[in-house]
Amino acid sequence: MSIFLPKGAGFCPSPSLVSPAGLAFVTSTPLSVAGGSGTYVGISGLARALETRNVRIEMHAPAWLPPGLPGYDETRGSEWAFDKDEAQQVLTDAGFPNGEGLPEVTLTVAESQANRLSSEFLQQQIEQNLGFGIKIEVLESATYEDHYLASDFQVVLGGWGADYADPENFLPQLFGTGASTNQYKYSNNDFDDLMDQAATELDNDKRIGLYQDAEAILIDEDLGVAPLFNRVRNCLLKPYVDGFTTTGLDGNVPGDFFYNRVKILEH
């Protein structure tokens, strides 16, 4: 895809502090049946089957903690890189070669053009790379929210945006056992122990390290969620604008956290 810029303008992509849009399974309705962990088999197979490096104008996201956030690790989730052959093997090892005998898989999304495009892309990728189809359930926003809050879904497409720039805002409340926003019913005692330690650790470097260890459990070991992409905000900047500073927490206008630093140079 090509982007054409007005003469004299510069291009300033700015990653938002938004955890990736991703796929999550609710563990009360696992993908597979007897003979293995349905959540693990399902997500690990799907994650490797999705080629998302060029989806929309976004940043491919193998990790849950986004770029720019303390604790971000660019190597996180590398095990789940696109690998069609490995994804097919995972499906075969689970007892469903080419999807044969696999129960119906339903992806639930809220009604929007972006969600329709994303879900249809995922549907196409799964069919193309794994050989079976999935059902897309598109719900009006209020109905989707009711289903989501009640964990009434099999697979869901969603995301998370930062309230503040710290991994505390991305991990315990979403993935801690029994947490109020853990609609995925993810639960791991080691993850919970690390969250408890981080909550009382006064050394910030050690605290961030505990969150990194917890993310390693969530993504590298359990794959409790399958990250897809981080949103990227793009803007055009004239060369005589100086001091323009973007952050991942900008509001509706890029750079609005530090307007006091902006200067218009003589031109």
N, C-alpha and C positions, 0 to 999 in steps of 0.2 A: 504494500500500500504506500502511495506517495503522498507527501504533505507539501503543499505549496505555500510559501511564506511571502507576505508583502515585502517589497524592496525595503531594505534597511531594518528589517525586524529580526530579532533573535528568537530562538526557540528555547524555552525553559521548562522541560518536564520536571514535575515535582511529585514524588511518590507520596501518597497520603498515608497517615498512620492508621491504616485500616487493615485488620487481619484479612487474609484471603477469603474471597467467596469460596465455599467448599461444599463437599458432599458429606453428610453425616447420616449414619444409620441409627435408628432407635433400637437398643439392644433387647427390648422385650419382644421384638418381631424379627429375629435374625434371618438373614438371607438364605442360608442353607439349613438343612434339617439334620437328622442324626448323622454322626460321623465326623464332626468337626465344629469349630467355632464359626458360626455363620457370619458374625460381624467381621472377624479377621479375614476370612476367606473372601467375603464380598468386597470389602474396601480395598484390600491389597490387590485383588484382581482388577477392580475397576480403576484404581489409581494408576496402575501400570498401563492400562489400556487407553488412557486419555492423553491425547497430544494437545496440550494447551499453551504451547509457547507463543502462539500467534493469535490467541483469541482476543478479538476486539483490539482496542489500544490499551492494553494492560500489561502488567509485569507478572511473568510466570512466578508462581509462589509454591516452592516445595515445603516451606516452613509455615508454622502458624504465626509466630511473632514476626511482624513485618519489618522491612528495612527502615532504618532510622530510629528504631526503638532500642533502648538499652537491653542487651541480651540477644539481639538478632544474630543468628548464625547462618551464614549463606550455605553451609554444607548440610544443614538439617533437612531430612527428607530425601536426600540424594538417592537412597536405596530404592525409592519409589519412582524413579525417572521412567519416562515412557519406554516400555519394552513389551512389544506385542507378543513375542514368543513366550516370555516369562508369564505374562498375564494369562495366556491361553493354558500354560502348564498349571498355574494355580487353579484354574477352573477345572481342569482335568483331574488334578489331585484331589479336589473336593468332591469328585464323583459326577461332574457335569460337563463332559467333553463337548465343546461347541455349544454349550448351554442346554444340552439334551437332558430333560427331566428336571430342569431348574424351575422352581415355583415362580409365578409372575412377580416381577419387580416393578414397583410403582414409585416414581419420582414426583414428589409434591412441591409445587412452587406457587408463589403469590402472583396474581394477575398483573403483568406489566409486559411491555414489548421487550425489554431487556431480558426478563426472565424467560419469556417464550423463546427468544433467540438462543439463550444459553442452554436451556433444557433440550431444545431440538438439536443443538450441536452435540450435547452429551449423548443423546439418544443415537445420533448418527455414528458417533465415535464407537460406542459400545457395540452396535450392530456390525460395524465395519471391522472392528478389531477382535471381537469376542464371538460374533456369530449368532447373537440372540437379541431380541428386541426388548425394550422396556416401555412401560406405560407412563405417560405424563399426565398428572392430575393438576390442572390449573384451577386455583380457588380464588374467589374474590378476597380482597385483603383482610377484611374482618373475619371471614370464615377461615382463611389460612391461619390467622393468629390464634383462633380458638383451637384448631387442630394442633398447631405447633406447641402452644402452652400446655396442652393435655398430652403431649408426646404421642399424638394420634397420627403417626406417619410411619412409613417403612424407610424411605430415603428422602432427605430434604435438601434443598439447595438454599444456602443462606450465607450470611457474613457477619462481620462485627466491626464497629468503628470505635476509635479511642475516645474515652471521656477525659483521660489524662495519659501522658506519655510514660507509662510504666507497665512492665509485664504483669504486675498485680491486677491490672485492669483487663488482662487478656486470658488469664489461666484459672485462678481459683473459682471465680464466680460462674465460669462456663463449664468447667470440667471437674470441679471438686465433688466428691460423693454427696449427693443430696443438696447441692447448691441450687439456689432459686432459679437460675437461668440454665441449669444443666438439663435441658429437655431431651438430651440424647441418652440419659441414664448411664453415662460413662462412669466407671468406678475402678480405682486402682489405689490400694492402700499405700503403696510406696509414693505415688503421686501426692496423695493427701498428706503424708508425713512431711514431704518437702515443702508443701504449701504452709503447713503449720510452722516449720522452722523459719521459712522466709518471712513470715508475719512478725516474728520477734527478733530477727537478726538486725543488729545495728550497724554492722560493717556493710556498706553498700555493695562493695565488690563481691563479698561472700553471698549477700542477698541475691544479687543478679545471677550468680553462679548456681544458686539453688533453683531459681526459676528456669535456667538453662537445662539443668538436670531433669527437671519436671517435664519440660517440653520434649526432651529426648525420649522420655517414657511415653508421652502422649503420641508423638509422631513416629519416632524410629522403632519403638517396640510394639506399641498397641495399635497405632494408626487409628486413633479414636475419631479422627476426622480426616478427610482427604482434601487438602488445600488445592485450589485451582489457580487463582490469580489475585494480585493486588491491584486495586484501581490506581491509575496515574492521572494526575491533573496536568494539563498542558496550557501554556500561555505564550503570548507573543510580547516581546519586550524591545522597545526602541533602544538603540545603542547609547543614547544620551541619558538614559535613566540609570542612576547610580544608587547603590545601597539597597536594591530590591532583594528582600529575603523571604523565601518561602519556608513553611514548616508543614509537617504532616497533620497539624491540627488547625490549619487555616479554615476560615468559615466559607461563605459563599464566594468571596473574592480572594484570589491568591495573594499572599503577602500581607494580609490584613492584620497580622500580629505585630508587624514592625513597620508600619507606615511612617513612624517618626524617623526612620533611618533613610528614607527615600529622598533623593535629591535629583532635580532636573538640571543637567549640565548645560552649559552654553553650547548652542549648536546653530 
